[in-house]
Amino acid sequence: MSEDKKTPLYDEHVALGAAMTGFGGWLMPLRYTSDLAEHRAVRTSAGLFDLSHMGEIEVTGPEAGAALDHALVGSASGIAVGRAKYSMICADDGSVLDDLIVYRLTDERFLVVANAGNTELVARELLARCEGHGVVVADRSQDAALIAVQGPAAVQIVTAMVADDDVETVRDLRYYAAVPTTLQVGAGVRALVARTGYTGEDGFELFVASEDAVALWRALLERFGGDGGLLVPAGLSARDSLRLEAGMPLYGHELDTTTTPFEAGLGRVVRLDKVDDAGERVEFVGRAALAARQASPPARVLVGLKGLGRRPARAGYDVVLPGSGTKAGVVTSGAPSPTLGCPIAMAYVTPEVSAEGTELAVDVRGRPEPFVVVPMPFYRRGEH
Amino acid sequence: MADAADFPANLRYSVEHEWVDGASPATVGITSVASEALGDVVYLELPEVGATIESGTVVGEIESTKSVSELYSPVSGAVVEVNQAAIDDPAVVNADPFGAGWLFKVDVTSTGDLLSAEDYAAHAR
């Protein structure tokens, strides 16, 4: 085992008293003070996250869009400059190698953001799959830092960091759009400001050079942190409970190499109909398997479960039929929901028991606990 | 990290991170090391009043936002009281693990292998 890598913000986390944990090959803050307080700060004000473990891979060249159309399940060439799209990279058999956000920075330049633990694989696959398209695939993860500001106060915080001329641009930035700008930190920090996130709240992700990360992090906390401040540093534990409430999948839990996008309820990201400039169908990697998969009924589907008792289901626990105890599925993520005040979980279950309102049980360490199938997301902003 | 000064000297400690005092009946709780490692405690399952429990065995569970861990008893005997306030609001276990966040009381018949505050600090280090 190689040692976990440290992000440029490692010393900041330690100075803030964070409990650190290994995640995807990186040493990351699990929590600073309290999982619940950090979770609630994001729901009510704003949280500050170090996401520098995420992978940033640039794909550049006149045929970059066409190359990514071949490499990924979605349509990259269809993304407008300055916009982003959620996508996946699948194996030949249609299974998910990673879920990604693809930003189109210019006509010929794309930024592919991969999960930390999959970055090397994704970079390698992109290189192999883009061969012949004359593009350059460059893993920039070591040079790039990513800082997220998430929550209802995020827009106030991030617009305060840009020059007056850019305030409107950043404030009006659409969801899944990004704009390069200069942040008012020191002599100015170049950043790609994206309106994306993984929390179910409004928020921004700020891509900056590694050497600028500490200055930006400190500037944000100096202006907006501290007792009674709008901005609270938040760790991976809060990030996980926030994304679970928002019904967002986590690679290694809801998505893996035994799963296609269809089981995960994410068939919409697969563009079986995409065509190239000549109007020919794109035979992207995994297309044949995914087309066959779409045409046949699924063996299992991802559902949301809400607990009627107090004991939370956890990843890996069996979903069973109440009464008989017959196994009907497996929990992929589960936790007590800080916002809803009850256990919530995602699980793969057989289609017969996947309808909303179906009463199921989860075997929580030998004792069945009652759960009911509910629509996802569990939490939608503005409704709680 | 853990220092003997972090742990009340009048308590005895188990390697599973529980504490017990010398009173009769004896009060049992989890240490600050355990509560900090767990994160925010959200659910407690404690032994029932009247149950006979044995030291070193699992007598309940402690759920936090992130994880669940088993609760071991550092002593043997009959459970005479559980902390209903902590069951109702488990946050007290994080806020005051050696005080208001106590878990249950036992009429002790025997104890397991227990550590002094100093030895426990060395163990937790």
Interface residues (C-beta under 8 A of the other chain):
Chain A: A19 L30 R31 S34 D35 L36 H39 S237 D240 S241 R310 R311 P312 R314 A335 P336 P338 R365
Chain B: E36 A37 G39 D40 V42 Y43 E45 E61 E63 S64 T65 K66 S67 V68 A91 N94
